[in-house]
Amino acid sequence: MAALPTTKPQLERLLSARGWGATLLSAEQAPLTPQLTPKLANGSAPPARPHRGLTLLYPAGAGGGVTSAALRAAAQALAAPAAVAAWIDGTDALDPESAARAGLCLDRLLWLPAAGAPLAELLALTQMLLAAARFHAVVLDVLSRPAAELERWPRAAWFRLLRGLERHRRSQLWVLAPASLPAPSAITKVAV
């Protein structure tokens, strides 16, 4: 088995070799926008500190604001010095200008536009990024993927993602998905 990438250029070369158009954005950090308060499935507000582990963000109603909540969470994760984040954009929903306005430091964001990739590849890529242990925050956006595709989400994939996070405790993973995506009870679910 090949060694895991240890630097950003090594990771980008590996992603490029697999056909992923990795892009590291660059822009000036903009001031934070007012925050929306996401709600946990039981109706309470989530903890103020970023949750370590896997969090499923889903819309509480029409319009949602799920992407905005994930942008703010990733911006909080990047507040730590030398922190980096990865955004696997499985729906072409990430807007760099909105990300910068939300306070996300784009100089430390690895953006992977992957709307045309099959779900299995998105899950494999997420696992690879977690295994690289270089990212403080990883976002997997499958919010507007077809329901039929998300129904085929393997239950074992959740546990592989959780296992990857256990090995690298500094990482956070947010999955942006519809409320209908079944997830094990070990995963924090937040309605936005």
ChimeraX attribute file (.defattr): number of C-alpha atoms within 10 A of each C-alpha:
attribute: neighborCount
match mode: 1-to-1
recipient: residues
	/A:1	3
	/A:2	4
	/A:3	6
	/A:4	14
	/A:5	18
	/A:6	11
	/A:7	10
	/A:8	14
	/A:9	10
	/A:10	12
	/A:11	18
	/A:12	18
	/A:13	14
	/A:14	15
	/A:15	17
	/A:16	13
	/A:17	10
	/A:18	10
	/A:19	9
	/A:20	16
	/A:21	14
	/A:22	19
	/A:23	13
	/A:24	15
	/A:25	13
	/A:26	14
	/A:27	14
	/A:28	13
	/A:29	17
	/A:30	16
	/A:31	11
	/A:32	14
	/A:33	13
	/A:34	8
	/A:35	10
	/A:36	12
	/A:37	14
	/A:38	21
	/A:39	19
	/A:40	18
	/A:41	17
	/A:42	9
	/A:43	10
	/A:44	12
	/A:45	14
	/A:46	17
	/A:47	9
	/A:48	7
	/A:49	9
	/A:50	13
	/A:51	16
	/A:52	17
	/A:53	22
	/A:54	22
	/A:55	18
	/A:56	19
	/A:57	29
	/A:58	27
	/A:59	20
	/A:60	18
	/A:61	10
	/A:62	6
	/A:63	8
	/A:64	16
	/A:65	19
	/A:66	23
	/A:67	23
	/A:68	18
	/A:69	20
	/A:70	23
	/A:71	22
	/A:72	21
	/A:73	21
	/A:74	29
	/A:75	24
	/A:76	16
	/A:77	24
	/A:78	22
	/A:79	13
	/A:80	10
	/A:81	7
	/A:82	9
	/A:83	15
	/A:84	23
	/A:85	26
	/A:86	24
	/A:87	23
	/A:88	25
	/A:89	22
	/A:90	24
	/A:91	18
	/A:92	15
	/A:93	14
	/A:94	19
	/A:95	9
	/A:96	15
	/A:97	14
	/A:98	15
	/A:99	23
	/A:100	22
	/A:101	17
	/A:102	24
	/A:103	22
	/A:104	29
	/A:105	24
	/A:106	23
	/A:107	15
	/A:108	18
	/A:109	23
	/A:110	21
	/A:111	20
	/A:112	22
	/A:113	19
	/A:114	21
	/A:115	18
	/A:116	11
	/A:117	13
	/A:118	12
	/A:119	19
	/A:120	14
	/A:121	11
	/A:122	21
	/A:123	19
	/A:124	14
	/A:125	18
	/A:126	21
	/A:127	19
	/A:128	17
	/A:129	22
	/A:130	26
	/A:131	19
	/A:132	18
	/A:133	18
	/A:134	21
	/A:135	24
	/A:136	22
	/A:137	27
	/A:138	27
	/A:139	25
	/A:140	23
	/A:141	26
	/A:142	23
	/A:143	23
	/A:144	15
	/A:145	16
	/A:146	11
	/A:147	12
	/A:148	8
	/A:149	12
	/A:150	18
	/A:151	11
	/A:152	11
	/A:153	16
	/A:154	14
	/A:155	11
	/A:156	10
	/A:157	14
	/A:158	18
	/A:159	15
	/A:160	14
	/A:161	20
	/A:162	18
	/A:163	15
	/A:164	21
	/A:165	21
	/A:166	15
	/A:167	12
	/A:168	17
	/A:169	12
	/A:170	15
	/A:171	23
	/A:172	23
	/A:173	26
	/A:174	23
	/A:175	20
	/A:176	25
	/A:177	21
	/A:178	22
	/A:179	18
	/A:180	10
	/A:181	15
	/A:182	14
	/A:183	16
	/A:184	11
	/A:185	7
	/A:186	12
	/A:187	14
	/A:188	18
	/A:189	22
	/A:190	23
	/A:191	24
	/A:192	23
